[in-house]
Amino acid sequence: MGSDEIKVNKYDNMALKQTLDDAVVKQITENMGYKEDHNLGDWKILLGVIGCILALIAQFYPKPFPDNKIVLIICAVGYFTCSSLLTYLASYIQKDIILSTKANEDGKSLEVRSQMKRYEPDYSLTVQFQGESARASLKKQVNEWFDVNGVLAEDVFNNDVADLVQQLSVKKRK
């Protein structure tokens, strides 16, 4: 067993999905020349930090309760707003996106989505250029990429990911 092999419990669907998601991100960012776009993640972190600051202000404001009622109301409304925005971003904007890239030298940025339903061995991967309707999809069972010991066949998986991005490029040219 090589030290760079990726081994996972083949009976844990979440571990399988996370391993494949990480391998997709690694393949596209390290081997295909795309740079990851962290904008959405940065906004989520900012909203989380603002929510924490509001909670700290509400908790440790120096005046006692009746005198700090306005501060508590403002902090509670602000915290609720931050939490609602975070939920909206995660549920309706990010959804199942595992990678958004910055525009490459061609001016194209990718959006990569993955899905793997609970208790099902099918892993779906969809790649599209941001803001465009053309997409390329792949759906395979995870046992095509993992051996009986749970070791990921990275070369096979990376070839499938590269082929998928290539399919998208061909669709775009048509």
N, C-alpha and C positions, 0 to 999 in steps of 0.2 A: 504494500500500500504506500503510495507516494504521499509526501507531506502536503502537497498542494491539492490533493483530492478532496472533493466536497462530499461528505457522507452525512446522511440524514435518516431519521427513522421513517422507513417507507410506509408505515401505517398511520402516520400523522399528517393528515391533509394540509393543515396550516403550515407545518414545517416544510412540506413539499412545495407549497405555493410560494412561501417566503424565499426558499432557496432558488426556485426558478425565477422569481421576480428579481432577486439580486443578480442572478446570472444574466438576465436580459439587460439590466441597467449596466452591468460591467461590460457586456459585449458591445452595446451601442455607444457607450461613452469612451471606453478605452480602446476598442478595436475598430470602430467605424468612424471616429473623428467628430462625433457630436459632443457638445458640452451641455451638461445638465442645467436647466433653468430652475432656480430656487425661489422665484418670485412668490408663488402661492404659499410655499412653506414659510417664507419670510413674513408674509402677511399674517399667517396663522400664529406664528411665534409672537409677533407684535401684539395681536389681539389677546393672546394668552397672558403676556406680560402686563398689558394694561388692566386686564381683569384682576390679576394678582395684586397690582398696585392699588386698585380701587378697594379690594377686600382688606388689604392692610390698613388703608386710610380709615375705612369704616371700623375696623377692630381697634385701632390704636389712636383714634382721634382723642386729643387731651380733654375735651369737655365731657361731662356726664350726659346720660341719655336725654333728658328733655331738651337740653341746650344744643345737642348735636343732631336733632331730628332731620334738619334740611340736608346735612352732610350725609347722613345715613340713607336718605331717600335718593340723593344724587348718586351715591356709590352703588346702591342696589340697582337702580335703573341702568347705570353704566355697565355694571357687571352682567346684568341680564342682556343688554345689547351686545356686549362682547361675546357672551356665550351663544347667543342666537346667530350672530354673524359667523362664528366658528362652525356651528352646526350646519348652517347654510352652505358655507364653503366646502365642508367635507361631504355633505350629502348631495348637493346639486351641481357644484362646480367640479370638484375633484373626482367624485364618484369612484370609479375603479381605475383611475389613471395611476400608473406606477412610475411614469417618467414623462416629463416635458423637457424638450431640449431648446437651446438657443438656436437661432438661425445659423446654418453652416455656411460655407463659402458660396453655395448656390442660393442662399437666401431662404432656405426651407428649414422649418423647425418641426420636429416630430412630436407626436403625442402617442404614447404607448399605454394600452389598457390590457389588464389581465383579469381572468375570472376562473375560479375553480369552486364548484359547489361542494357543499359539505357532503361527505360520504360518497362522492363520485370521483372517479379517477381521471376525468377529462379536464385538461388545462387548455383554456382558450386565450389566445394572444391576438390583439388587434393593433395595427399600426396605421396611423394616418398623418398627413401633414396638417398642421394646425390651420384651422379656418377653411379647410377644403373637405369635400364630401367623399372623395376617393379614399378607399381603405383596403388594406390587405389583412386577411385573417388566417389563423392557423388554429386547429383544434386537434389535439392528440391526447392519448392516454399517457400518464406520467411514466408508466413502465417502459415506454420507448426511450426514455432518457436516463432512467435509473436501473442499475443492475439489481440482482437479488439481494445484495448486501446493502443497498441504499446509496451506492456511490453514483454521483452524477456523471454521465458521459458528456463532459463539457464540449468536446469537439463536435459531437453530433448535434447537441443543442445549439451551440453557437452557429453552426452551419444553417440550421433551421431558422434562426433569428435573422441571419444575414440574408438568406433567401427571401424571407418575408419582406424585409426592407427593400430588397431588389425588386420584388414583385410590385411594391407600391410605386417605386420609381418608374417602372415600365408602364403601370396604369396611368401615371401622371402624364407621361409623354403622349399617350394615345388621345 
